[in-house]
Amino acid sequence: MSENIALKVSNVSIKFSLGTEKIDSLKTYVIKLLHKKIHHNEFWGLRNISFELEKGDRLGILGFNGAGKSTLLKVIAGVYKPTTGSVERQGILAPLLELGAGFDSEYTLKENIFLYGTILGYSKKFIESKYDEIIAFSELKKFENVPVKNFSSGMKTRLGFSICTAIQPDILILDEVLSVGDAKFRKKSEAKIMSMLSSGVTVLFVSHSIEQVKKICNKALILEHGELKAFGNISETARLYEKMIVQN
């Protein structure tokens, strides 16, 4: 993979097995397994997805509910292992996939900042240098020593976003996070992403707001039932997606 490529997704497919039997205990499971009464339905979450992003690209991932958007991000982040195909990436990846993902609910806000930063591969010294910036951006100073289990979903999102954007990753994954919280914080978050673009960060962004995607991204792809329907510059791809919205 050449040095100017941040991410390369090659023929990625992922298959899930959905159990059709209701099993209430391990004993029942073993009996049904021995009698070959365990049945599974196979479901392909993604099929043959391929694309490349150059460093500094901002990719909007579009599609209706169930299209495979979050599944694709989880494969790229390494949460899921693809059934076939491969994902290559360069640099540090910071994924903000779900509300509170990566946090320990029993730990305080302060403890979780160091925990999350360590998971991403940063030193304690580096995290300390960014700590005040993270606290200030999240606007959660007074909750510094409160366990995260007492946080609302919006507070968790603000904390996660503040960490991911402060630590200067090479690739930043955002899954619907800018749709949570008040309008003031959403506006501030958009401005933060825009300010990061000059540093060459690569962004993968999922949002239900097509206007938000057009504002932030220079490229987009459309997923439909786990398959890649379109990939290209934002104007052409967004136009196609807007037509799909009208037709549905």
Summary of the structure (lengths in Angstrom):
residues: 248
radius of gyration: 19.9
end to end distance: 38.8
largest distance: 61.0
contacts: 762
relative contact order: 0.18
helix: 42%
strand: 28%
